[in-house]
Amino acid sequence: MITLTKRQKDAYDFIKSYASTKGYGPSYEEISAGIGLASKSSVHRLVYGLVDRGLLIKHQGVARGYSFPQQEGRAA
């Protein structure tokens, strides 16, 4: 089982909820506002921490291009 920090879990839950509601992934600014962070660089670290753990796939060159491993065919 993958262990996440509280912030990582908050970011993961926010991204997943946002993507399922809107049909596309949130921007760093939206993630920042959604989980109460002031810095987009902190969001960047959280997102790539999720990517490193295999919980999130970031599609390079695609704005808001996130998908989840079980749904890799569909960008969120």
PADREN-900907 format. One record per residue (C-alpha): residue in three letters; z, y, x. Coordinates in steps of 0.1 Angstrom, whole numbers, plus 5000, padded with zeros to 4 digits. Layout:
// PADREN-900907
AlaZYX ...
//
This chain:
// PADREN-900907
Met500050005000 Ile499150355012 Thr502050595016 Leu501350955007 Thr503451265012 Lys504351454980 Arg501651724987 Gln499051454993 Lys499951284961 Asp499851624943 Ala496451704957 Tyr495051354949 Asp496351364914 Phe494951714909 Ile491451624923 Lys491351314902 Ser492451484870 Tyr490051784876 Ala487151564883 Ser487651344852 Thr488051654830 Lys485251874844 Gly482851614858 Tyr482851764893 Gly485451814920 Pro487552124924 Ser487052384951 Tyr489652434978 Glu490752754960 Glu491252564928 Ile493152284945 Ser495352554962 Ala496152714929 Gly496652384911 Ile499252254935 Gly500852574945 Leu499652624981 Ala498752964995 Ser496452845023 Lys492952685019 Ser493452545054 Ser496452345041 Val494152215013 His491552115039 Arg494151915058 Leu495351745027 Val491851655015 Tyr490851515049 Gly494151325050 Leu493051155018 Val489651085033 Asp491250935064 Arg493350705042 Gly490250595023 Leu491450744989 Leu488751004987 Ile485151024999 Lys483951375008 His480151405007 Gln479151635035 Gly476851925026 Val477651894989 Ala479852164974 Arg482752004955 Gly481351664965 Tyr484151424962 Ser484251074949 Phe486750794947 Pro486050464965 Gln485950264932 Gln483450514918 Glu481350574949 Gly478150594930 Arg479350904911 Ala480251224929 Ala483151404914 
//
